[in-house]
Amino acid sequence: MRFDELDLEEEILQGIEAMNFQEMTPVQEHTIPVILEGRDIIGCAQTGTGKTAAYTLPLLNRLLCEGNPDNKVRAVIMVPTRELAQQIDMQFEGFSYFLPISTIVVYGGGDGAGWDQQKKGMLMGADVVIATPGRLIAHLANSGIDLSHVDYFILDEADRMLDMGFQDDIMQIVKHLPAKRQTILFSATLPPKIRQLAKQILHDPAEVNIAISKPNEAIVQSAYICYETQKMAIIQELFDKTPDKKTIIFSSSKQKVKDLAYALKKKGMNTAAMHSDLEQEQRESVMLDFKNGKIDILVATDIVARGIDIDDIALVINYDVPHDPEDYIHRIGRTARANADGVAITFVCEAEQGKFHRIEKFIEKDIYKIPLPPSIGPGPEYKPKTFTHPRRKFNHSKNKGKRPFFRKKDASKGKP
């Protein structure tokens, strides 16, 4: 379905054309008409499916039609990270190029000038506030911000916000919003905690589920079964034979990211590290350089597994198998965006075979195992095991008539 088949204002369609959007993705096709009707909605879609435009376009259309004569904040978009807030603001700028609609991005970090700019923008009545929860709460407490005229409340990557411990912050912000509003919740997954949140803040929502927790079919997935000590040699082999491609290498710890980026730089590779120890300005600088092609390889923790909108990432390497199958989905979802193809390769050492097997079961697919290059030598056999938590069993046959022994706390010593 094409965007020009929707009941959108001409200025919105001009912005869509300027952004070179033509055909809607499935999540856009199923959610935009519902949002235009004014209904609350739960949208479940994996990363890279176009969900930002799915709520941005109908929101802009409604704001344009209704106007903002009193210069009040009309819409609040909550997101888990600064990077996602900036990304959404960039999409708003593109789609609203022909519209008299203003946005302000509200997130932590920076200096006092940034705080003052955010405060001024909200007090002057920016149409749309795109914010991280903690920073918005700080402004509500200290800046005299009025959210009583908000008609549209949007939560993007709601599951990620709950994982980061923002549930209480979200509920605190909801108390400042009018009860009568349209609430839109987007999430990559719908665990019980998300459904419980939806019950609390949404009213009779429509629900749209698009390919829940399944990788994009355009991603070619593969793996190397190897020893931990062989991983760096595999990377060297890959980049010796592969033409320059924009690549993200994910690792599970900050220290390993630092060590890996340092090792790749020593080998002459154009590499930068991305992790939570970096200051906000450093993170923004690294991401800008990566997006503009000044950096070829980004070594990162899961801080960038969600919400980074860079369309031309050709290769994702999981240096470590992620702990959670859904983290695997989000990591490899950095490639094959905007109708492009992409490749995802995972390095699986002996200790990680069980985790990798759970990922295969989760996505209901046997991932192709690439033979190791002869120069690297043989790797371990792929024999994933299902580990169970060891439990001490009480032997009833040897202890018939006896009770299991439990150590009691010695009150006099305060120790067991």
VENHU-V878148 format. One record per residue. RES is the residue in three letters. SS is DSSP state (a for helix, b for strand, c for the rest). Layout:
# VENHU-V878148
<<RES & SS> <RES & SS>>
This chain:
# VENHU-V878148
<<MET & c> <ARG & b> <PHE & a> <ASP & a> <GLU & a> <LEU & c> <ASP & c> <LEU & c> <GLU & c> <GLU & a> <GLU & a> <ILE & a> <LEU & a> <GLN & a> <GLY & a> <ILE & a> <GLU & a> <ALA & a> <MET & c> <ASN & c> <PHE & c> <GLN & c> <GLU & b> <MET & c> <THR & c> <PRO & a> <VAL & a> <GLN & a> <GLU & a> <HIS & a> <THR & a> <ILE & a> <PRO & a> <VAL & a> <ILE & a> <LEU & a> <GLU & a> <GLY & c> <ARG & c> <ASP & c> <ILE & b> <ILE & b> <GLY & b> <CYS & b> <ALA & b> <GLN & c> <THR & c> <GLY & c> <THR & c> <GLY & c> <LYS & a> <THR & a> <ALA & a> <ALA & a> <TYR & a> <THR & a> <LEU & a> <PRO & a> <LEU & a> <LEU & a> <ASN & a> <ARG & a> <LEU & a> <LEU & a> <CYS & a> <GLU & a> <GLY & c> <ASN & c> <PRO & c> <ASP & c> <ASN & c> <LYS & c> <VAL & c> <ARG & c> <ALA & b> <VAL & b> <ILE & b> <MET & b> <VAL & b> <PRO & c> <THR & c> <ARG & a> <GLU & a> <LEU & a> <ALA & a> <GLN & a> <GLN & a> <ILE & a> <ASP & a> <MET & a> <GLN & a> <PHE & a> <GLU & a> <GLY & a> <PHE & a> <SER & c> <TYR & c> <PHE & c> <LEU & c> <PRO & c> <ILE & c> <SER & c> <THR & b> <ILE & b> <VAL & b> <VAL & b> <TYR & c> <GLY & c> <GLY & c> <GLY & c> <ASP & c> <GLY & a> <ALA & a> <GLY & a> <TRP & a> <ASP & a> <GLN & a> <GLN & a> <LYS & a> <LYS & a> <GLY & a> <MET & a> <LEU & a> <MET & c> <GLY & c> <ALA & c> <ASP & c> <VAL & b> <VAL & b> <ILE & b> <ALA & b> <THR & b> <PRO & a> <GLY & a> <ARG & a> <LEU & a> <ILE & a> <ALA & a> <HIS & a> <LEU & a> <ALA & a> <ASN & a> <SER & c> <GLY & c> <ILE & c> <ASP & c> <LEU & c> <SER & c> <HIS & c> <VAL & c> <ASP & c> <TYR & b> <PHE & b> <ILE & b> <LEU & b> <ASP & c> <GLU & c> <ALA & a> <ASP & a> <ARG & a> <MET & a> <LEU & a> <ASP & a> <MET & c> <GLY & c> <PHE & c> <GLN & a> <ASP & a> <ASP & a> <ILE & a> <MET & a> <GLN & a> <ILE & a> <VAL & a> <LYS & c> <HIS & c> <LEU & c> <PRO & c> <ALA & c> <LYS & c> <ARG & c> <GLN & b> <THR & b> <ILE & b> <LEU & b> <PHE & b> <SER & b> <ALA & c> <THR & c> <LEU & c> <PRO & c> <PRO & a> <LYS & a> <ILE & a> <ARG & a> <GLN & a> <LEU & a> <ALA & a> <LYS & a> <GLN & a> <ILE & a> <LEU & c> <HIS & c> <ASP & c> <PRO & c> <ALA & b> <GLU & b> <VAL & b> <ASN & b> <ILE & b> <ALA & c> <ILE & c> <SER & c> <LYS & c> <PRO & c> <ASN & c> <GLU & c> <ALA & c> <ILE & b> <VAL & b> <GLN & b> <SER & b> <ALA & b> <TYR & b> <ILE & b> <CYS & c> <TYR & c> <GLU & a> <THR & a> <GLN & a> <LYS & a> <MET & a> <ALA & a> <ILE & a> <ILE & a> <GLN & a> <GLU & a> <LEU & a> <PHE & a> <ASP & a> <LYS & a> <THR & c> <PRO & c> <ASP & c> <LYS & c> <LYS & c> <THR & b> <ILE & b> <ILE & b> <PHE & b> <SER & c> <SER & c> <SER & c> <LYS & a> <GLN & a> <LYS & a> <VAL & a> <LYS & a> <ASP & a> <LEU & a> <ALA & a> <TYR & a> <ALA & a> <LEU & a> <LYS & a> <LYS & a> <LYS & c> <GLY & c> <MET & c> <ASN & c> <THR & b> <ALA & b> <ALA & b> <MET & b> <HIS & c> <SER & c> <ASP & c> <LEU & c> <GLU & c> <GLN & a> <GLU & a> <GLN & a> <ARG & a> <GLU & a> <SER & a> <VAL & a> <MET & a> <LEU & a> <ASP & a> <PHE & a> <LYS & a> <ASN & c> <GLY & c> <LYS & c> <ILE & c> <ASP & c> <ILE & b> <LEU & b> <VAL & b> <ALA & b> <THR & c> <ASP & a> <ILE & a> <VAL & a> <ALA & c> <ARG & c> <GLY & c> <ILE & c> <ASP & c> <ILE & c> <ASP & c> <ASP & c> <ILE & c> <ALA & c> <LEU & b> <VAL & b> <ILE & b> <ASN & b> <TYR & c> <ASP & c> <VAL & c> <PRO & c> <HIS & c> <ASP & c> <PRO & a> <GLU & a> <ASP & a> <TYR & a> <ILE & a> <HIS & a> <ARG & a> <ILE & a> <GLY & c> <ARG & c> <THR & c> <ALA & c> <ARG & c> <ALA & c> <ASN & c> <ALA & c> <ASP & c> <GLY & b> <VAL & b> <ALA & b> <ILE & b> <THR & b> <PHE & b> <VAL & b> <CYS & c> <GLU & a> <ALA & a> <GLU & a> <GLN & a> <GLY & a> <LYS & a> <PHE & a> <HIS & a> <ARG & a> <ILE & a> <GLU & a> <LYS & a> <PHE & a> <ILE & a> <GLU & c> <LYS & c> <ASP & c> <ILE & c> <TYR & b> <LYS & b> <ILE & c> <PRO & c> <LEU & c> <PRO & c> <PRO & c> <SER & c> <ILE & c> <GLY & c> <PRO & c> <GLY & c> <PRO & c> <GLU & c> <TYR & c> <LYS & c> <PRO & c> <LYS & c> <THR & c> <PHE & c> <THR & c> <HIS & c> <PRO & c> <ARG & c> <ARG & c> <LYS & c> <PHE & c> <ASN & c> <HIS & c> <SER & c> <LYS & c> <ASN & c> <LYS & c> <GLY & c> <LYS & c> <ARG & c> <PRO & c> <PHE & c> <PHE & c> <ARG & c> <LYS & c> <LYS & c> <ASP & b> <ALA & c> <SER & c> <LYS & c> <GLY & c> <LYS & b> <PRO & c>>
